[in-house]
Amino acid sequence: MIRQSAAVYRRRRIVVLGGLLVVLAAIGVGVWLLIAQPWADASAKPAPTESSTSSPSPDATEPTPTASEATPTTEPSADATGPVACEAQDIVVEAVSDADSYDPGVLPQLSIRLTNNGPTDCTMDVGSTTQVFTVSSGDDVWWRSTDCQENPSSMIVTLTAGATVESKTPVTWDRTRSSVETCGEANRPRATGGGASYHVDVQIGGFSSAGSKQILLN
């Protein structure tokens, strides 16, 4: 058997060690490239991570309706609460006197008659506040009940459809000429007698009589 010299062994060790160093160097370079990645785009930024759920801002809340935006309520109609106010086309107003002619010294007693010709009941103010009696001779107004009226009052009544009513307490004409300036005078001008003709008109609740009532003073 031929024995190899020591020089041969040394050369083989060198070759083996050199190969081992090459392998180790290659492994080291691969690991560095994997970690460092020098070819990566430096401008690239990592994708943002999901943040924790945030509560909505105050602007995202639903607005609360203000008082002006609230749904309006429906008020009951007049028909649901009772009779409605009387209308002029349904009401007939008449002046009434207790006589057609008066002897000297007898004072005319004047009243009002109302008829509701409408299809339904209605309400109106028939108090003395709304009553006006006027006595005229031709175009000359002699007397007006409101000139010296004291303590007028209101009275709301319901007039039944088709019914006729008349005032119970008459207004007295003292057969003198009235004015707001002479209410306290005792010697106001007196109306002419001897069969003189006078006409009585009346208003009540804003409605006027269609015609006048004629009376004669003796």
C-alpha positions in Angstrom: 0.0 0.0 0.0 1.4 3.3 -1.0 1.5 5.9 1.7 0.8 9.5 0.7 3.2 12.1 1.9 2.4 14.8 4.5 2.4 17.5 1.8 -0.6 15.8 0.1 -2.6 15.8 3.3 -1.9 19.4 3.9 -3.1 20.3 0.4 -6.3 18.4 0.9 -7.0 20.1 4.2 -6.5 23.5 2.6 -9.0 22.6 -0.2 -11.6 21.3 2.3 -11.1 24.4 4.5 -11.3 26.7 1.5 -14.5 25.0 0.4 -16.0 25.3 3.9 -15.2 29.0 4.0 -16.8 29.6 0.6 -20.0 27.8 1.8 -20.0 29.8 5.1 -19.5 33.1 3.2 -22.4 32.3 0.8 -24.7 31.6 3.7 -23.7 34.8 5.4 -24.3 36.9 2.4 -27.8 35.3 1.8 -28.8 36.0 5.4 -27.7 39.7 5.2 -29.6 40.2 1.9 -32.7 38.7 3.5 -32.6 41.0 6.5 -31.3 44.3 4.9 -33.3 44.1 1.6 -31.3 46.9 0.0 -33.5 46.9 -3.1 -36.7 47.8 -1.3 -38.4 51.0 -2.4 -37.4 53.6 0.3 -40.4 55.7 -0.6 -42.9 53.0 0.2 -44.7 53.5 3.5 -46.2 50.7 5.6 -49.9 50.2 5.2 -51.8 51.9 8.1 -53.1 49.7 10.8 -56.7 49.6 11.8 -57.2 52.1 14.6 -59.6 51.5 17.5 -63.3 52.4 16.8 -63.8 56.0 17.5 -67.0 57.5 18.9 -68.9 59.8 16.5 -68.3 63.5 16.7 -71.1 65.8 18.0 -71.7 67.0 14.5 -72.8 63.4 13.5 -75.6 63.2 16.0 -79.2 63.6 14.9 -80.5 67.2 15.4 -83.2 67.7 18.0 -86.3 69.4 16.5 -86.9 72.9 17.8 -90.2 74.2 19.1 -90.9 75.8 15.7 -90.3 72.5 13.9 -92.6 70.5 16.2 -95.6 69.0 14.5 -98.5 71.4 15.1 -101.5 70.1 17.0 -105.0 70.4 15.5 -107.4 72.7 17.2 -111.0 71.7 17.4 -113.2 73.5 14.9 -116.0 75.8 15.9 -118.6 73.1 14.8 -117.3 70.8 17.5 -117.8 73.3 20.3 -121.4 74.5 19.7 -123.4 77.0 17.7 -121.5 79.4 15.5 -121.9 83.2 15.4 -125.0 84.5 13.6 -124.6 85.9 10.1 -126.4 88.9 8.7 -128.2 87.0 5.9 -129.9 84.8 8.5 -131.0 87.4 11.0 -134.1 89.6 10.6 -134.0 92.7 12.9 -137.2 94.7 13.5 -138.0 97.8 15.6 -141.1 97.3 17.8 -143.2 99.9 19.7 -145.9 99.4 22.3 -148.3 101.5 20.2 -148.7 103.1 16.8 -149.7 106.6 18.1 -149.2 108.4 21.5 -151.3 110.9 23.2 -149.6 114.0 24.7 -147.5 113.1 27.7 -147.3 109.3 26.9 -143.8 108.1 26.3 -143.1 105.5 23.5 -141.7 102.2 24.7 -139.3 100.7 22.1 -138.2 97.1 21.7 -136.3 94.8 19.3 -137.6 91.6 17.6 -135.1 89.1 16.2 -135.8 86.2 13.9 -133.2 83.5 13.0 -134.0 82.4 9.4 -130.9 80.4 9.2 -130.7 76.5 9.0 -128.9 76.2 12.3 -128.8 77.7 15.8 -126.4 80.6 16.2 -125.1 83.0 18.9 -125.0 86.8 19.1 -124.5 89.5 21.7 -127.9 91.1 22.4 -126.8 93.2 25.4 -127.4 97.0 25.6 -123.8 97.5 24.5 -124.8 96.4 21.0 -128.2 98.1 20.9 -128.8 101.4 19.2 -132.3 102.9 18.8 -132.6 105.9 16.5 -135.7 108.2 16.2 -135.8 110.4 13.2 -138.2 112.8 11.5 -137.3 112.7 7.8 -133.5 113.1 7.7 -133.5 114.9 11.1 -132.2 112.6 13.8 -134.1 113.5 17.0 -132.9 110.9 19.5 -130.3 108.2 19.8 -130.3 105.7 22.7 -126.5 105.7 23.0 -126.2 109.4 23.5 -126.9 109.3 27.2 -126.7 105.5 27.9 -125.4 104.4 31.3 -123.8 101.1 32.3 -124.2 99.2 29.0 -123.7 95.4 29.3 -123.2 92.4 27.0 -125.4 89.3 26.8 -124.6 86.4 24.6 -127.6 84.3 23.6 -128.3 81.4 21.3 -131.0 82.0 18.7 -132.7 78.8 17.7 -133.1 78.2 14.0 -136.5 79.4 12.9 -137.3 81.1 16.2 -138.4 84.7 16.8 -137.6 86.5 20.1 -138.3 90.0 21.4 -136.6 92.1 24.1 -138.5 92.0 27.4 -137.3 95.4 28.8 -138.2 98.2 26.5 -136.2 101.4 26.0 -138.1 104.7 26.7 -138.0 107.7 24.4 -138.7 110.8 26.5 -139.9 112.7 23.4 -136.9 115.1 23.5 -133.9 115.8 21.2 -130.8 114.1 22.5 -127.1 114.8 22.3 -124.1 113.7 24.4 -123.7 117.4 25.5 -127.2 117.8 26.9 -127.7 114.5 28.9 -128.0 116.4 32.2 -130.3 119.2 31.0 -133.9 119.2 32.0 -135.2 121.6 29.3 -134.0 119.8 26.1 -136.1 120.6 23.0 -139.3 118.5 22.9 -140.6 116.6 19.8 -143.5 118.2 18.0 -146.9 116.5 18.5 -150.2 117.1 16.8 -150.0 113.9 14.8 -146.3 114.3 13.7 -144.7 111.2 12.2 -141.5 109.7 13.5 -139.5 106.6 12.4 -137.7 104.2 14.7 -134.7 102.3 13.4 -132.6 99.8 15.5 -129.2 98.1 15.4 -128.2 95.1 17.5 -125.1 92.9 17.4 -123.9 94.7 14.4 -127.1 94.0 12.4 -129.5 96.7 11.3 -133.2 96.6 10.9 -134.3 96.3 7.2 -137.0 98.9 7.7 -138.2 101.4 10.2 -141.2 101.5 12.6 -143.5 104.5 12.1 -145.0 106.1 15.2 -147.3 109.2 15.6 -147.1 111.7 18.4 -150.3 113.6 19.2 
